[in-house]
Amino acid sequence: MKTQAMDKANHDAAVCVYPFATTSTDRGYPSTVDFQAVYDQSGRATGIRSRLPFDSRTRISKVSGFATRSQRQHTFQISSHIHLFDCWFCGLISHSCEPNTLLDADYLELWSLCRIPAGSLLTIDHAATADVLPRQFACECRTRNCRGWIKGRREQINAEGLRYLDQWHLYHDR
């Protein structure tokens, strides 16, 4: 396995996206040179866009945040009772049922699963980020293998999801 983002970045102009003194771009954390937050019309961050191309199976960034026992939006499960709150980078990555990145919760690293061209939105499978999600949700990824409703690894689809999928399957069954 190899790292790539750090080799291509201009670290003189790089500003780390994390507000912590220990998360410098020289240590492999994401920079505003390598990545760009995407905002909706109301000014809310809705995704992360890569400014660099990445090869498949490449560590593209270290990940940081606050360890917490509580689970909420922008958290990822890193052990059975601990979640990582990251509203600066990884917590902003959009969901896809066919993601282009994977969070390694053991080493707190983000890896590419396929080649990622510069300018691409980073995606992650939120169903793989926690045993139980803070909120199940309808998927809008529109990939060929879209599951329609996203839930945690160890939870059942809730009543809202079952109703949604009844309608979703009418339009998406192949």
N, C-alpha and C positions, 0 to 999 in steps of 0.2 A: 504494500500500500504506500501511497505517496501523498505529500502535501503539495498544493499547487498555488493557491491564492497568494501566499506570502512571497513566492518567487517572482510573480508578475506585478505586484503592487509597487507603487511609488510611495514608500513609507515616509518620506519627508513631508508629503502633503496629506498623509493619511490621518484621519481623525477616527478614533475608535467609537463605535456606536454605543458601547456601554459606558455608563458614567462612573465606573469604578477605577481607582488608581492602579489596581493590579491587572487590569485588562488592556494591555497595550497591543497595538497591531503587530509589533515586533514579536509578540508571544503567540501570535496566531489568531487573535480575536478579530471580528469583522470590522471593516473600516467603511467610511462613507465614500472612499475611492473605489472600493470593490463592490459595494452594494448600495442600493437606493430604496428607501421606503416609498411605497405607492400610497396615495391618498385618494379618498372618494371626494365627491363634491362638497361634503360637509366638513372636510378637513380631517377626517378620521383615517388613521393608517389602516390599510386593508391588505397589504402584501409587501413582499420584498422582491426587488428585481436585481438580478446579477448584472454588474457592469463588465464582468470578465467571462470568457468561456471557461468551462471546466470539463476535463475528461471524465469518463465513467470511473466509478470506484475511487474517487479522489476525496481526501479530507479537504473540505473547502473552508472550514472555520471551526474554532473552538467556540463553546457556548457558555454563557454565564447567566447569573441572575441571583435571586434570593431563594434560599431553601426555606420551605414552609410546610407545615402539616396540613394546611387548608388547601383546597382545590378551587380554582376559579378560572375565568378566561385568562389565556396567556400562560397557563401552567402545563408542565409536562411531568409525568410520574417518573422519578429516578430511583425509587425503591418502594417497598410495599406501603410505607406510610409517609414518604417524603416526596414533595413536588417541587419543581423549579419554576419560579415565577420569572418570566422573561418577556417584558413588554417592549423591549428595544429591538430585538432581532428575531429569534426563533419563534417566539409567541406570535409574531406577525405573519409568519409564513402561511400561505393559503393551503386549503385542503385539496387533495386530489385522490381519487381511487387508484390512479396510476401515477404516483408521485415521482419527482425527479431527485428528491433528497430523502435521507434517513437520519434520524437523530440517534446517535449512540449514547444512551443514557448512562452507561457505565463509565465512559471516558469524557462525557460532555463534549462531543464533537458532532458536527454536521457533515455528512458524506454525500457525494453525488451517487445516484444509482444508475445514471446514464449520462451521455454527453449533454452538457447544458450550454447552449450558445449564449454569447453575450446578449444582454437585453431581455433574457427570459425571466419570467416569474418563477421563483422557487416555490415548490409544492411539497407537501408532506402528507402522509395518510394519518389524519388525526385519530382514526380508530386504533392505530397502533401506539398512541402516545400515553394511554392510561387504561387501567382496568375498567374504570367507570369515568365517563366524561362528565364535566360539570353540567352540560346540557347536550342532549342528543339533538341532531339537526338534519334537515333535508339537504342532500348533496346537490350542488349545482356545477359539478366539474365537467359534466357532459362527455366524459371519456367513454370509450367503447365498453369498458368493464365497470362502469359506474354502478354502485350498489344502491343508490337512491336515498338511503337513510344511514346516517353515521352514528354509531354507538361505540362505547368502550369495548375493550377486548373481552371482558368477563361479565357483560351485562346483556340482558335481553332487550329487544326492541320494545319501547314503551307503547302505550295505547295510541298516542298521537302518531308515532311512527308507523304502526300497523295500519291506521286509517290512511295515512299519506301513501304508503306503499300499495294499498289496494287501488288507489287512483293512478299512481305512478306506473304500475305494471300495465295498465290499459294502454298507455302511450309508449312504453319502452320495451315491452317484450319483443324478442327477436324471433 
